[in-house]
């Protein structure tokens, strides 16, 4: 028979073992219910020299210091090049621009059988401005002065080209009124201004290359888009409804003492697909919020990543449910934001139904691939009542 002291000793050991097992079980259960960020992530973004690349780099550096994460940026100078890795799950998220809007709507380069409406979601959407950058020696002082000048165009980049078209429309002009000069990427068209290969490029006011242009012999000039020109703005937003007037005080050649009215939109937008794990998105937006002190002073535009500015509509696609969960916890997301988001999701349901109809009818009617885009857009417009 086991002695009393030995029995007590074994009992104590058993109790300690059970307590340790229970503690480990609870700890592991808690860890499983709270998805953390992975050790490594890949983010697609605009190419080197762009404001989007600079911002993504600063955030990646803050994540590395805060969480020991390894983040690799995958830059590209075209909309398709930035979105394709996200579609193929080669990157975890994209720091994107208006390709989000075009892909969500299934228009421009995304009005093809290979694409169609993409069920994208936004995590955070940074407010910014974009405009028609030119040089002081170009003689261009207003958008109307672009007539007859060389204007940069990037095949495969509707997010920039549509803005160029909208800026021309502000002055009552079209691409037929300018000399269109094609460049392979966003970065290339920025350098082309410095090198004298073009007169006008569609550029973010805070792109690093613009600071270089400002100090170059050619100089930098931003033609203004004054809000009092209501007819001009009406023409502009018919083409690009996501633009609005904003008195910019931050950027190359711009300050509080030298502000200029420029078109405002959202860039970059941290973007994923709707089926992305909600816990992962929650962890990412939380990390963005908690890491803000580590990157907000790296550039003049970085403070606008605070969730009160970048975590509310409008944006080019609905916000992700994981982001909304965090924004509600922080008191940022309101009832009116839910309405906007739900309306955009219902809008997408109409697009998807129209897309299914277009694919089916195109097959039945044997619509050629080079005719499909117009075929789809007609069905799309009819479904949306346009």
C-alpha positions in Angstrom: 0.0 0.0 0.0 1.2 3.5 -0.9 2.4 5.5 2.1 0.5 8.7 3.0 3.4 11.0 2.3 4.0 9.3 -1.0 0.3 9.6 -1.8 0.3 13.3 -1.0 3.5 13.9 -3.1 1.9 12.1 -6.1 -1.3 14.0 -5.7 0.4 17.3 -5.6 2.3 16.4 -8.8 -0.9 15.4 -10.4 -2.6 18.6 -9.5 0.4 20.6 -10.8 0.3 18.7 -14.0 -3.4 19.2 -14.5 -3.1 22.9 -13.7 -0.2 23.3 -16.2 -2.2 21.4 -18.8 -5.3 23.5 -18.2 -3.2 26.7 -18.4 -1.6 25.6 -21.7 -5.0 24.6 -23.1 -6.5 28.0 -22.2 -3.5 29.9 -23.6 -3.5 28.0 -26.9 -7.3 28.4 -27.2 -6.9 32.1 -26.7 -4.1 32.3 -29.2 -6.1 30.4 -31.8 -9.0 32.8 -31.4 -6.9 35.9 -32.0 -5.1 35.8 -35.3 -1.8 37.7 -35.3 0.2 39.0 -38.2 2.4 36.6 -40.0 6.2 36.9 -39.7 6.5 37.8 -43.3 4.2 39.7 -45.7 4.3 40.8 -49.3 2.6 44.1 -50.4 2.1 45.2 -54.0 2.5 49.0 -54.5 3.4 51.7 -57.0 6.9 51.7 -58.4 10.0 53.3 -56.9 9.9 57.1 -56.8 6.1 57.3 -56.2 4.4 58.6 -53.1 2.7 55.2 -52.7 6.1 53.4 -52.6 7.5 55.9 -50.0 4.5 55.5 -47.8 4.4 51.7 -48.0 8.1 51.6 -47.2 7.7 53.8 -44.1 4.9 51.6 -42.8 6.8 48.4 -43.6 9.8 49.8 -41.6 7.6 50.6 -38.6 6.1 47.1 -38.7 9.6 45.6 -38.8 10.7 47.6 -35.7 7.4 47.0 -33.8 6.8 43.4 -34.6 10.0 42.0 -36.1 8.2 41.3 -39.3 9.8 41.0 -42.7 7.9 42.8 -45.4 8.8 42.8 -49.0 7.3 45.4 -51.4 6.4 44.3 -54.9 6.3 47.5 -57.0 4.7 47.9 -60.4 4.1 50.9 -62.7 0.7 49.7 -64.0 -2.7 48.9 -62.5 -2.7 45.4 -63.8 0.8 44.8 -62.5 -0.2 45.8 -59.0 -3.5 44.0 -58.9 -2.5 40.7 -60.6 -0.3 39.5 -57.6 -3.3 40.2 -55.3 -5.7 38.3 -57.5 -3.2 35.4 -57.7 -2.6 35.5 -53.9 1.0 36.2 -54.5 0.8 39.2 -52.1 -1.1 39.7 -48.9 -2.5 43.2 -49.8 -2.0 46.0 -52.2 -1.3 49.7 -51.6 -3.4 50.7 -54.6 -5.0 53.7 -56.3 -8.0 54.0 -58.5 -7.4 50.6 -60.1 -9.5 49.5 -57.1 -12.5 51.5 -58.4 -12.0 50.3 -62.0 -11.5 46.7 -61.0 -14.5 46.8 -58.6 -16.7 48.2 -61.4 -15.3 46.0 -64.1 -14.4 49.0 -66.4 -11.5 50.2 -68.6 -8.7 47.6 -68.5 -10.9 45.3 -66.4 -13.8 45.2 -68.9 -12.4 41.9 -70.3 -13.3 38.2 -70.0 -10.2 37.7 -67.9 -11.3 40.3 -65.3 -14.7 41.7 -64.9 -16.0 43.1 -61.6 -13.6 42.2 -58.7 -15.0 41.8 -55.2 -12.4 44.0 -53.5 -12.4 45.5 -50.0 -10.5 48.4 -48.5 -8.8 48.2 -45.1 -7.7 51.9 -44.9 -7.9 54.6 -47.6 -5.4 57.5 -47.3 -6.7 60.9 -48.4 -4.5 62.7 -50.9 -4.4 64.9 -54.0 -3.3 64.4 -57.5 -2.9 66.8 -60.3 -1.4 67.9 -63.6 2.3 68.5 -62.9 4.2 70.6 -65.4 7.3 72.7 -65.5 7.8 76.4 -65.1 9.4 76.7 -68.5 6.4 74.9 -70.3 4.3 78.1 -70.4 1.4 76.1 -68.9 -0.4 78.1 -66.2 -4.0 76.7 -66.4 -5.4 73.3 -67.5 -6.6 75.1 -70.7 -2.9 75.8 -71.6 -2.4 72.0 -72.1 -3.8 72.3 -75.6 -1.1 71.3 -78.1 1.3 70.2 -75.4 2.9 66.8 -74.7 0.8 64.9 -72.2 2.0 61.6 -70.6 0.0 58.4 -71.1 0.7 55.0 -69.6 -0.9 52.0 -71.4 -2.3 49.6 -68.9 -2.7 52.3 -66.2 -6.3 53.5 -66.3 -6.0 54.9 -62.8 -3.8 57.6 -64.1 -5.1 57.9 -67.6 -8.7 58.5 -66.6 -7.5 61.4 -64.3 -5.6 62.9 -67.3 -8.8 62.7 -69.3 -10.7 64.3 -66.4 -8.2 67.1 -66.1 -8.4 67.8 -69.8 -12.2 67.8 -69.5 -12.0 70.4 -66.8 -10.6 72.8 -69.5 -13.0 71.5 -72.2 -10.2 69.5 -73.9 -9.8 65.8 -74.9 -6.8 63.6 -75.7 -7.3 64.8 -79.3 -6.2 68.3 -78.2 -2.8 67.3 -76.9 0.2 65.3 -78.0 -0.1 62.0 -76.2 3.3 60.6 -75.2 3.3 56.9 -74.0 5.6 55.8 -71.2 5.9 52.3 -69.7 5.3 53.2 -66.1 4.4 55.9 -63.6 8.0 56.3 -62.6 9.1 56.8 -66.2 6.6 59.6 -66.8 7.8 61.4 -63.7 11.4 61.3 -64.8 10.3 62.4 -68.3 9.3 65.8 -66.9 12.8 66.3 -65.5 14.4 65.0 -68.7 12.2 67.3 -70.9 10.5 64.3 -72.7 7.0 65.5 -71.8 5.3 68.7 -70.7 2.5 67.2 -68.4 2.2 64.2 -66.2 -0.5 63.1 -63.8 1.3 63.0 -60.5 0.7 62.9 -56.7 1.8 66.2 -55.2 4.1 64.4 -52.7 5.9 62.1 -55.2 9.6 62.2 -54.3 10.5 62.8 -58.0 8.5 66.1 -57.8 10.8 67.4 -55.1 13.6 66.6 -57.5 11.9 68.4 -60.3 11.2 71.4 -58.1 14.9 72.0 -57.6 15.8 71.2 -61.3 16.5 73.9 -63.9 13.0 73.3 -65.4 11.2 73.9 -62.1 7.8 72.6 -61.1 4.3 74.2 -61.5 0.9 72.9 -60.5 -2.0 74.4 -62.7 -4.9 75.0 -60.2 -8.4 73.6 -60.4 -10.4 76.3 -58.6 -13.7 75.1 -57.1 -15.5 78.2 -58.3 -15.1 76.9 -61.9 -18.3 74.8 -61.5 -18.7 74.1 -65.1 -15.1 72.7 -65.2 -15.7 70.6 -62.2 -19.0 69.3 -63.6 -17.2 68.1 -66.7 -14.4 66.5 -64.6 -16.6 64.5 -62.2 -18.6 63.1 -65.1 -15.4 61.2 -66.1 -13.9 60.7 -62.6 -16.7 60.8 -59.9 -14.2 60.0 -57.1 -12.5 63.5 -57.5 -13.3 66.6 -55.4 -11.7 70.0 -54.9 -9.2 70.4 -52.0 -6.9 73.2 -51.0 -3.6 71.4 -50.8 -0.9 72.7 -48.4 1.5 69.8 -48.5 3.7 68.7 -51.4 6.5 69.7 -53.7 6.4 73.4 -54.3 3.3 73.6 -52.1 3.0 74.9 -48.5 0.6 76.6 -46.1 1.9 79.9 -47.5 1.6 78.7 -51.1 -1.5 76.5 -51.2 -3.1 75.4 -54.5 -6.5 73.9 -55.3 -6.0 70.4 -56.6 -8.3 67.4 -57.1 -8.6 65.1 -54.1 -9.1 61.3 -54.0 -7.8 58.3 -52.0 -4.3 57.0 -52.4 -2.9 54.6 -51.4 -5.8 52.3 -50.4 -4.7 49.1 -48.6 -6.8 46.6 -50.5 -7.7 42.9 -50.2 -10.4 40.7 -51.6 -13.7 40.3 -49.7 -12.9 36.6 -48.8 -9.7 37.6 -47.0 -9.7 36.3 -43.4 -11.4 38.9 -41.2 -9.1 38.2 -38.2 -6.0 38.9 -40.4 -7.5 42.1 -41.6 -8.4 43.1 -38.0 -4.8 42.4 -37.0 -3.4 44.4 -39.9 -5.5 47.5 -39.3 -4.8 47.3 -35.6 -1.1 47.2 -36.3 -1.5 50.2 -38.7 -3.2 52.1 -35.9 -0.8 51.1 -33.1 2.3 51.7 -35.3 1.3 55.2 -36.4 3.8 56.9 -34.0 6.5 55.0 -35.8 5.8 56.3 -39.3 3.6 59.4 -39.0 6.7 61.7 -39.0 8.5 60.1 -41.9 6.7 62.3 -44.4 4.3 65.2 -44.4 1.4 63.1 -45.7 1.8 60.2 -43.2 -0.4 61.7 -40.3 -3.4 61.2 -42.6 -3.1 57.4 -42.1 -4.7 57.9 -38.7 -7.9 55.9 -38.7 -10.2 58.9 -38.2 -9.2 60.2 -41.7 -8.3 56.9 -43.5 -10.8 54.6 -41.9 -14.1 56.2 -43.1 -15.9 56.3 -46.5 -15.9 57.2 -49.3 -13.4 54.9 -50.9 -13.2 53.1 -54.2 -14.6 49.9 -52.8 -16.4 48.9 -49.6 -14.4 48.5 -46.4 -13.6 45.0 -45.2 -15.6 43.5 -42.3 -12.4 42.9 -40.3 -11.5 46.6 -40.6 -15.0 47.7 -39.7 -14.9 45.5 -36.6 -11.8 47.4 -35.4 -13.1 50.8 -36.4 -16.3 50.2 -34.5 -14.3 49.2 -31.4 -12.4 52.5 -31.7 -15.6 54.6 -32.1 -14.6 55.7 -35.6 -17.2 53.8 -37.7 -20.7 55.3 -37.5 -24.2 54.3 -38.7 -23.9 56.4 -41.8 -20.7 54.6 -42.7 -22.6 51.3 -42.5 -25.2 52.7 -45.0 -22.5 53.7 -47.4 -20.8 50.4 -47.2 -23.9 48.3 -47.5 -25.0 50.4 -50.6 -21.7 49.6 -52.3 -22.0 45.9 -51.5 -25.5 45.9 -53.0 -24.1 47.8 -56.0 -21.6 45.0 -56.5 -24.3 42.3 -56.4 -25.9 44.0 -59.4 -22.6 44.1 -61.2 -21.9 40.4 -60.6 -25.4 39.5 -61.8 -24.9 41.6 -64.9 -21.4 40.1 -65.4 -22.9 36.6 -65.3 -25.5 37.6 -67.9 -22.8 39.1 -70.1 -20.7 36.0 -70.1 -23.6 33.7 -70.9 -25.0 35.9 -73.7 -21.6 36.5 -75.2 -21.1 32.7 -75.4 -24.5 32.2 -76.9 -24.1 35.0 -79.4 -20.4 34.1 -80.1 -19.2 37.6 -79.3 -15.6 38.0 -80.4 -13.1 38.8 -77.6 -12.2 42.2 -79.2 -15.9 43.1 -79.1 -16.6 41.8 -75.6 -15.7 45.0 -73.7 -18.4 47.1 -75.4 -20.8 44.2 -75.2 -20.3 44.0 -71.4 -20.4 47.7 -70.8 -23.8 48.0 -72.5 -25.2 45.2 -70.3 -23.5 46.8 -67.3 -25.0 50.3 -68.0 -28.4 48.8 -68.5 -28.3 46.9 -65.2 -27.3 50.0 -63.3 -29.9 52.2 -65.1 -27.2 54.4 -66.8 
